[in-house]
Amino acid sequence: VGKISNFNAIDFSISPNPVRDELLIKVGFNQPYKIDLVNSLGQVVLKKSMSHNQEIINVSELPDGIYSIILKTSNDILMQKFIKTSD
């Protein structure tokens, strides 16, 4: 079972934060991973499998609010929060 970690920007970063349209995800490893976007109610609003160390996710259709992005590898679970805004 993996452990939940809040990794620093070298291992897992998201930008911009707050975000309006596109969220850039950068990871410091080269292995497949999955992400879940979770809203403030704990509902998973997006699931995606990825394999590159840099990916862009379109969040323009999400309602404004605070979200968690949970990244799952074969060994770890990483988490960061971001703010979605339309301003």
C-alpha atoms as one frame of an Amber mdcrd trajectory, in Angstrom:
protein
   0.000   0.000   0.000   1.375   3.412  -0.947   1.749   6.308   1.383   0.185
   9.732   0.924   2.790  12.445   0.511   2.798  16.159  -0.170   5.806  16.321
  -2.472   7.787  19.450  -3.190   7.853  21.198  -6.550  10.753  19.068  -7.829
   8.746  15.842  -7.695   5.205  17.031  -8.456   4.123  20.524  -9.393   1.031
  22.157 -10.827   0.673  25.587 -12.384  -0.797  28.084 -12.608  -2.526  28.224
  -9.246  -5.160  29.611  -9.300  -6.061  28.259 -12.742  -8.688  29.341 -15.237
  -8.464  26.997 -18.247  -5.437  24.691 -18.403  -3.552  23.112 -15.528   0.038
  22.056 -16.198   1.226  18.999 -14.284   4.941  18.265 -14.007   6.408  15.215
 -12.309  10.014  14.317 -11.577   9.821  10.675 -12.648   9.274   8.631 -15.797
   6.619   6.045 -15.056   2.886   5.744 -15.731   0.577   7.385 -13.215  -3.083
   8.161 -12.691  -4.675  11.356 -11.488  -7.979  12.081  -9.817  -9.368  15.598
  -9.509 -11.507  15.820  -6.386 -13.796  18.737  -5.498 -14.292  20.175  -2.008
 -17.185  17.727  -1.408 -14.869  14.749  -1.978 -16.376  13.904  -5.362 -14.040
  12.713  -8.109 -14.724  15.028 -11.067 -11.999  13.720 -13.403  -9.906  10.553
 -13.710  -7.053  10.266 -16.163  -4.106   7.952 -16.873  -0.846   9.593 -17.886
   2.665   8.569 -18.821   4.624  11.756 -19.555   6.489  13.901 -17.062   4.540
  16.942 -18.279   0.798  16.981 -19.047  -1.914  19.609 -19.514  -5.443  19.136
 -18.197  -8.338  21.292 -19.343 -10.291  22.438 -16.270 -12.280  25.218 -17.945
 -15.595  23.367 -17.545 -15.180  22.815 -13.798 -17.079  25.105 -11.416 -15.000
  27.602  -9.452 -13.687  26.197  -6.189 -10.886  24.407  -4.382  -9.805  21.046
  -5.764  -7.317  18.352  -4.830  -5.278  16.642  -7.484  -4.326  13.147  -6.380
  -1.548  11.476  -8.327  -1.120   7.709  -7.962   1.974   5.769  -8.954   2.710
   2.116  -8.333   4.450   3.087  -5.069   3.018   6.385  -3.841   0.011   8.646
  -3.673   0.803  12.346  -4.057  -1.577  15.254  -3.473  -1.728  18.983  -4.106
  -4.547  21.509  -3.974  -5.448  24.157  -6.527  -8.036  26.854  -6.976 -10.207
  26.954 -10.102 -11.422  30.434 -10.942 -13.175  32.049 -13.896 -11.763  35.509
 -13.123
